[in-house]
């Protein structure tokens, strides 16, 4: 599907801008003191980079009245975690792909005058025996200092980025983020009230499963996936999911909805909408019924590998991974048979932007906000 080309936009509708103050935490940009944004004085430009097991993603944004506006974006599938489940190491080929993608991100941040940034790496760097060496190499060759976050922080960032899509009338939400090397689940209550800025997540419980689309496809195969292979993947995921289900009390499923953020659910939404070309504006926030989601998954299972490659919302880069993602989703849906699923084309990057801006006092500090990693 190629590199992401994302139109400028915001998390929710917003109009005016407010003066910012500097934050006591977070990583400063290596690109100098920033820029002047018109006669109103200094304005901070923020960047959020997410180096995942499968993708390298960047957002550059500026605050608006109650949200932020994206002014630049980048996303490329680099498969950093390719082969880690077998070798335990990030391969030389994957490192080369990462260096190339991160170099583009560095240049975008420099060209946009970024003054405040958070640059994170997730499961591949957490688990690889050479994760520390990789991080040091990126610092030396690219000039970016990556922060390898833990799984709890990853779940919290996903919740922060996706909370604006919660149905306020629901008694609870099961948020899931299907990654390349791990998948996070968060039980969310109704959003905490917030006078200004995006709503705050109310995290009731969270869990991280050490399984993602890359690791699952490498173990079971991703090209010719029979129904038996598909069910074997679902069974494996269900085993990881069971402790989260057993350890928490959940509202009745007819009073909850699912909220998914990942390439898997955005792909399913694109296929459901029969898009000729992926369109984030139509996918982000899209609602699907349980029957509609089942229909699309069944259609994908019936497709050959070549047919998946030919689909404009899948392509060659996802064709061998999408059914592994569907299997993870299937295990979640069987445990939480909610009638509705909402699709989010947002997540960790938006969560980082919200946390940085809130810590900087862009929208004022809500009661109980504790700084860098507070939701």
N, C-alpha and C positions, 0 to 999 in steps of 0.2 A: 504493500500500500504506500510505501515511500515515506519521506519525511513529512511531518505534520505541517500543514499550512493553516493556521488558525486566524480567523478574522479577529480584530480587536473586539473586546466585549467585556462584560463584567459578571460578577457572581450573582448579583440581583440588580434591579434597576437602581441607579444612583445618578446624581447630577453634579452637585457642587463639590468643591475641594476644600480641605481644611489644612491649616498649618500644622506641621509635625514637629515633634521634639525627638531628640536622639534617644535610642534605647540603651539601657544598661547591660544588655546581653546580646548574644548573637554574633555572627561573623560579619566583619566589615568588608566591603569590596576592595580589591587591590587596585582599583582604577581611579583613585584620586577622590576629590571632594565633591564630585557630582556636577549638577547643572542648575541653571536658573530657568524657571518655568514661568515666564511672563512677569508682569510688574508686581505680582504678589509676593515675590521673594523666593527663598529656597524651597524646593520640593524634593522629597525622597523618592527615588526609583528603586523598587524592590525586585529581587530575583529569587526564584525557588527552583532548585534543580533536584530531580529524583533519578538516581542511577539505580535501576532495578536489575533483577536477574535477566529480564528479557528486553527492557526498553531503557533508553536514556531520554529524559523529558525535562524541558525547561519552560518556565513562564516568567515573563518580565511584566511588571504591572505598576501602576500608580494609584494612590488612594483617590476615591471619590467620596461623595457625601456620606453614604452608609455602606459602601462596598469598595470595590476597586475595579479599575479598567485595565484589561490585558492589552499591552502595546506590542508584544512580540512573543513568539512561542516556537518551540522546536520539539520534535519527537522522532526518534529513530529506533527501530528494532536492531539491537546489537548482540543479543544472546550472550551476555556476559557469563551466565551460568551454564553455558553449554558444556556438558561432560563432567561437571563438578560432582554429580551423584556417583559417578564411577571412579574418577581420579582424585577427587578431593581438592583439585586445584583449578584456578582460573587459567585457561589455556593462553598460549602466546597469541593465537589468532584472535581470541576474544579481547585480549588486552589491546591489540592493535585497533580493533573496531572501536573500543571504548575511547582510546586516545583521540582518534579521528573525530568522534562525535562530541567529546568534551571540548576539543579545540574549537569546534563551531560554537558551542555554548559560551565559551570564554569570549570569543570575538563578538557575539551578540550582546553579552553583558557590557563589554567595553564600549561598543558602538551606541548602546542605549544609555550610557552614563549611569550604570547601576551603582548605588551607594550603600545598599543594605542587601545582604544575600544570605541564604542558608542553602547548603549543598550537601545532600544526604546520599548515603548508599545503604542498601538493604540486604536481603538474604544472601546473595552470592558472596558479598564481602564479609558477612557475618560468619559464614560456614567454611569458606575456602581456607586452606592452610596457608596460602600465600596472600590472604586478604590484606594484611598489613604491608607486605611488600608492594602490592598493587597500589595501595593508597599512597605510599611514599613515591612511587614512580609517577603517579598522576601529579603529585605536588611538584616534582622536579621537572617533568617534561611539559606539563600543561599549565602549571602555575595555579592550580585550584586545590584547596584544602578540603577534602571530603570528610564528612562526619558520618561514621558508621553507627546507625541508630539501632536500638534494641526493638524487640517485637511490640512491646507495650507502647512505645513512642509511635511506632508505625500505625498501630490501631487507633491511637488518639488523633494523629494527624488526619487519617481517613475520616474519622468521625467529625472533626472540625470542618473539613472541606465539604462534607456532604450534608451536614445538618440543615442547610436551607431547603433541602428537598423533602424533609419529613412532612407527612400529612399531620397538621396540628390536631386533627380530630382523632387520630389513632391513639390507642393506649400504649403502644410500644412499636418499635421497629427493630428488625434484625438486619444490620448492615453487614455486608460481606465484601471483601476486597480480594479477588482471586489474582494472585501474583504469579510470577514465574517460578519462584522457589519456595514460597510460603503463601498461605491464605489466612487472612485475619477475619474474625467475626466480632461484632460489637452489638450488645443489646443496649438500645437507646430508649430512654424515656422521652416524655414531651420536652421540647426545648425550653431551657431556662429563659425567663424574660430578660430582655436586653434593650435598654432605651435607644441605643444607637449601634450601628454596625450589624454584621451578620449574627444570627442567633447562636447561642452557646449550646454545645452538646451536653446532654445529661447521660453520662456513661454509667450503666447499671452493672455491666459485666463485659468481659472481653476474653478472647482466646486466640491463639495463633496455632495453625496447623502446619507442620513442616512438609507441606506438599503444595506444589503449584503446577502450572501447565507444562513447564519445561521438564521438571523432575518426573512428573507422572507420565508424560509422553515418552521420555527416554526409557522408563521402566517397562511400559506396556506397548509402545509403538504408537505412531501417530499418522501413518500413511494409510494402511489398510486396517481399519478398526471394525472388527466384527461386533455383533451384539454381545457375545460372550466376553470379549476384551473390554467393551464398554462397561458391562456390569461388574467386571473385576476391578476396574478403576473406581466405580461408585462404591463398591464394598470396601476398598482400601481407605477411601476418604471417610466413609461412615465410621470406621474404627477410630480415626483421629477426632471426629466430631462428637463422638459419644460422651466423653467427659464433660464437655461444655453443656450438653443437653442435660445430663444427669445432675450437674452441680448447680443448676439455677432453676428458679421458679419463673415461668413465663406466663404472660396474660393469654387468654384464649386467642387462638390463631385468627379467628374471624374479627378480632379487634386490633390485629397487628398487620403490618405489611412488610415485605422484603424491600431492601434498597441495595442495589448492586453497583459496585464501581470496579471496572476491570475491562480489559480488551474483550473478554468473553461476553459480558452482558451487552456492551456497546455493539459488538458484532451481531449478536442475536437480535438486537433492536433494529440494526440496519437491514438485516435479512427480512425481519417482520414487516418493516416499512417499505420493502422492495426498492431500496434506494439504488439508483444507477451509479451514484458516487456517494461515498460517506459524507454526511452532513451533520456536524456536531449540533447545529442549532435545532435540528429536528430530533436528534437522539437524546440529548441531555434533558432530563426531566420527563421523558416518555414513560407512560404507564402501559403495562401489559397485564392481562389477566393470566391466571394459572394455565388455563386452556390454551391461550395464545402462545405462551412460552413453551408449553409441551409440543404444540404443533411445529414450532420452528426447530426445536431440538430433534424431533422425529425426522424432519426434513433434512437436517444436517447429517444425521446418522445414515440416512438413505443415500446421500451423495457419495460419489467416488472421490478419491483424492483430487483427480483432475477437475471434477466439477466444483470442488471447494476452491481450488486455485482460480478458476474462471469467475467465481463470484466476486463482484467489485467491492463488497464489504469484508471479504476474507483475504483473497490474494495469496501469493506464494509464501509470504512471510508468516502467515498465520494458519495455513491450511493443515499443517501437521500438528498444530497445538489446540485448535478450536474444540475438538471433541474431548480432549482431556479437560478443558475448561468446562464444557457441558457436563462432564461426569462430576466435577466438583460442585457445580450448581445443582445437579440432580440430587446429590446426597443432602445438600442443604434444604432443598425443596421437600424432600421426603420427610425430613425431621420437622420442618416448619411449613406445613402445607397451607400457606397464606393464599388468599384469593387474588392478591394484587402484588405486582412487582414493579418498582420504579427503577429506572435506569439512570445512572449518573455518569456523565463524561467529565468527571472532576474527581479530586481525591487528595493525595498527599501534597501536591504542589499548592493547591488552593488552601489546604490546611496550614501549610507553612506561611503563606502570605497573610492569612487572617491572624495567625499567632504573632507574627512580627509586627504587623500594623497595630494590633491591639496592645502589645507590649510597649509600643512607641506612643500610645495615647491618642492614636488617630481618631478613635470614636469615644474617648474617655475610658476609664477603667471600670468594668463592672464589679459589683461586690464579690469579694473572694478570689479575684483574679490574681494569680501568684507569679506571673512572669513567663519565662521562656517556654516551659512545657505545660503550663496550665491551659485547660481547654477554654 
